[in-house]
Amino acid sequence: MPTTTHQPLAARMRPTSLDQIVGQAHLVFPGSPLELLVSGRGATSVLLYGPPGCGKTTIASVVAHQTSRRFVELSATSAGVAEVRKVLAAAQKELVADGARMLVFIDEIHRFSKAQQDVLLPAVEDGVISLIGATTENPSFSVNAALVSRSILMVLKPISTADIVKLLARALNEDPDLDGHVSAESQVLELIANLSAGDVRQALSRLETAAATAMAAGETEVTARTIELATGAALQRYDHDQHYDVISAFIKSLRGSDPDAALHWLARMLEAGEDPRFIARRLIVHASEDVGMADPSVLSIAVAAAQAVQMIGMPEARINLAQATVAIATAPKSPAIIRGIDQALADVRRGRTGEVPVHLRDAHYPGAKALGHGQGYLYPHDFEHGVVTQQYLPDRALGTQYYLPTSNGFEQTISQRLSAIHSLTATQENRP
C-alpha cells in the first residue's frame, strides 16, 4: 500500500472542525459549551465521558485547532504533579500579562491521583484555566467530586453503526493511501462497524489492516473473508463501568424472565473475560432472591453450576452457567424470600425482638429444668398433621408475618399449605 504518512488511518481521518464530528449532535451545536470554548466566548471547564473511540480526543483536537487561546495537552499516564504545577504557573502568568485564559486538555484524567487532581482545583475554581478532561470511566467514581462540581459533564455516546459506515466509506474515497487502491461493499463496511462496537478508532484500524492484507495479496477489494483473516473477533468493551452495567443487565434479564437476553449478557461477560466464579455467585444469589420458593429446585441448579465452574473450569463451564441462567430466567418468580428476611432484619435492627419464650428455650443442659426452660413446650409430632398451636415469636413480634408467598409456581402450593396450618391452629385454639 502506498504510504503518504506514518500516521494511522484514524489519525489521518480525524476531524478538524466541530461540524465534522459525527454521532455527538447533542453536544456539538451552535451555542454549545464546546462551541463557546472554541470561539473564546466561554470559560467553562468540561469533562468528556464516554467509551473508547467515541470522539473525546477528537473533540479536544478540534478545540486545539480552532481556538485562538493557548492550548496545552497533558497525559495523565505520564504527567506528574511537578509538570502540572509548571503548566498552571504559566497559565497564571499569561492571565495576569494579557488576560488570556489557557485551555488545558488532560487525557485519561481518571488516571490522575487524588493529589494531582487536587492541584488542578484552585486553577479551575479561580478561572486561571479552562479544563477539558477526557475519561472512559464514570467521573462520579473516578474524578475528584470537587472537580466534577466545577465542570460541565458531557456524556458521549458510542458511534452508531450507520455513522461508522459513512466514515469508513469516506475514508475509502478521501484517504490518499486508500482511494483508488482498494474498495469495499457496504455490507463489508457494516461488518467492520459491527465488529468495532461503536469505536471509530477501532473501525478505521480494522479497515486499514484489512486493506493492507487485501493489497498484499494482489486484491483490490476488501471482503468479509479479508476482515475475518486480518482482524479477528469483535471488540469487547468491558471496562470498570461495563462490569457493573452488564451484570446489572444480566440480573434484570433473569428477573424479567427473558432467557435470550440473559444468555446474551452472559456471553458478553464470558467473552470479555469476566471471572466465571463471579457470575456463578450472582446466579446463586438470584436463584433465591428472584425465584425462591416459587421453584426451590433452581437454587440446586445454580449451586451445581458454581461447583462445575470450580471442577471443570472454562470453556466447558459456560454450558453449566448457561443452564443455570436459563433455569432462573424461565422459572416462576417470587420476591417473598428476600422481602421476608429483610423485613425480619429490619425488625431486629430497630429493637423489635424480646426474650425467647421460656417453652422454646434450650432444656438439654444441666440446670435448665430448674430455670423452667422448655416447660410447656408442645412437640408437634405428637399431634395430628404435625401441627400444634403455641407461641413461636417473641412477645414484641407477635402477629408479624414475614413470609408472604405469592401465587406463582410452587408458592401456590405453599400458600395452600400455610392456609391449612392456620385453619388447624385456629381450630385447636377454639377447642374448649
BELLINQUI-V894623 format. One record per backbone hydrogen bond with DSSP energy under -1.0 kcal/mol. NH is the residue of the N-H (numbers start at 1). CO is the residue of the C=O. If there is no record, write none. Layout:
nh:NH co:CO
nh:NH co:CO
This chain:
nh:12 co:8
nh:13 co:9
nh:14 co:11
nh:20 co:17
nh:21 co:18
nh:27 co:24
nh:28 co:24
nh:32 co:29
nh:36 co:32
nh:37 co:33
nh:38 co:34
nh:39 co:35
nh:41 co:36
nh:42 co:36
nh:46 co:131
nh:47 co:152
nh:48 co:133
nh:49 co:154
nh:50 co:135
nh:54 co:51
nh:59 co:55
nh:60 co:56
nh:61 co:57
nh:62 co:58
nh:63 co:59
nh:64 co:60
nh:65 co:61
nh:66 co:62
nh:67 co:63
nh:72 co:103
nh:74 co:105
nh:76 co:107
nh:78 co:75
nh:79 co:75
nh:84 co:80
nh:85 co:81
nh:86 co:82
nh:87 co:83
nh:88 co:84
nh:89 co:85
nh:90 co:86
nh:91 co:87
nh:92 co:88
nh:93 co:89
nh:94 co:90
nh:95 co:91
nh:96 co:92
nh:97 co:93
nh:98 co:94
nh:99 co:95
nh:103 co:70
nh:104 co:130
nh:105 co:72
nh:106 co:132
nh:107 co:74
nh:109 co:134
nh:111 co:108
nh:112 co:109
nh:117 co:113
nh:118 co:114
nh:119 co:115
nh:124 co:120
nh:125 co:121
nh:126 co:122
nh:128 co:123
nh:129 co:123
nh:130 co:102
nh:132 co:104
nh:133 co:46
nh:134 co:106
nh:135 co:48
nh:141 co:138
nh:142 co:138
nh:143 co:139
nh:148 co:144
nh:149 co:145
nh:151 co:148
nh:152 co:45
nh:154 co:47
nh:156 co:49
nh:159 co:198
nh:164 co:160
nh:165 co:161
nh:166 co:162
nh:167 co:163
nh:168 co:164
nh:169 co:165
nh:170 co:166
nh:171 co:167
nh:172 co:168
nh:173 co:169
nh:174 co:170
nh:175 co:171
nh:178 co:175
nh:179 co:175
nh:181 co:178
nh:182 co:178
nh:183 co:220
nh:189 co:185
nh:190 co:186
nh:191 co:187
nh:192 co:188
nh:193 co:189
nh:194 co:190
nh:195 co:191
nh:196 co:192
nh:197 co:194
nh:199 co:196
nh:200 co:53
nh:203 co:199
nh:204 co:200
nh:205 co:201
nh:206 co:202
nh:207 co:203
nh:208 co:204
nh:209 co:205
nh:210 co:206
nh:211 co:207
nh:212 co:208
nh:213 co:209
nh:214 co:210
nh:215 co:211
nh:216 co:212
nh:217 co:213
nh:218 co:215
nh:219 co:214
nh:222 co:183
nh:227 co:223
nh:228 co:224
nh:229 co:225
nh:230 co:226
nh:231 co:227
nh:235 co:195
nh:243 co:239
nh:244 co:240
nh:245 co:241
nh:246 co:242
nh:247 co:243
nh:248 co:244
nh:249 co:245
nh:250 co:246
nh:251 co:247
nh:252 co:248
nh:253 co:249
nh:254 co:250
nh:255 co:251
nh:256 co:252
nh:257 co:254
nh:258 co:253
nh:262 co:258
nh:263 co:259
nh:264 co:260
nh:265 co:261
nh:266 co:262
nh:267 co:263
nh:268 co:264
nh:269 co:265
nh:270 co:266
nh:271 co:267
nh:272 co:268
nh:273 co:270
nh:274 co:269
nh:279 co:275
nh:280 co:276
nh:281 co:277
nh:282 co:278
nh:283 co:279
nh:284 co:280
nh:285 co:281
nh:286 co:282
nh:287 co:283
nh:289 co:285
nh:290 co:286
nh:292 co:287
nh:294 co:291
nh:295 co:292
nh:298 co:295
nh:301 co:297
nh:302 co:298
nh:303 co:299
nh:304 co:300
nh:305 co:301
nh:306 co:302
nh:307 co:303
nh:308 co:304
nh:309 co:305
nh:310 co:306
nh:311 co:307
nh:312 co:308
nh:317 co:313
nh:318 co:315
nh:319 co:316
nh:321 co:317
nh:322 co:318
nh:323 co:319
nh:324 co:320
nh:325 co:321
nh:326 co:322
nh:327 co:323
nh:328 co:324
nh:329 co:325
nh:330 co:326
nh:334 co:290
nh:339 co:335
nh:340 co:336
nh:341 co:337
nh:342 co:338
nh:343 co:339
nh:344 co:340
nh:345 co:341
nh:346 co:342
nh:347 co:343
nh:348 co:344
nh:349 co:345
nh:350 co:346
nh:351 co:348
nh:352 co:347
nh:353 co:351
nh:360 co:357
nh:361 co:358
nh:368 co:365
nh:372 co:369
nh:373 co:368
nh:374 co:358
nh:375 co:372
nh:377 co:374
nh:382 co:379
nh:383 co:380
nh:386 co:383
nh:387 co:384
nh:397 co:394
nh:398 co:395
nh:400 co:397
nh:410 co:294
nh:411 co:408
nh:412 co:409
nh:414 co:410
nh:415 co:411
nh:416 co:412
nh:417 co:413
nh:418 co:414
nh:419 co:415
nh:420 co:416
nh:421 co:417
nh:422 co:418
nh:423 co:419
nh:424 co:420
nh:425 co:421
nh:426 co:422
nh:427 co:423
nh:428 co:424
nh:429 co:425
nh:430 co:426
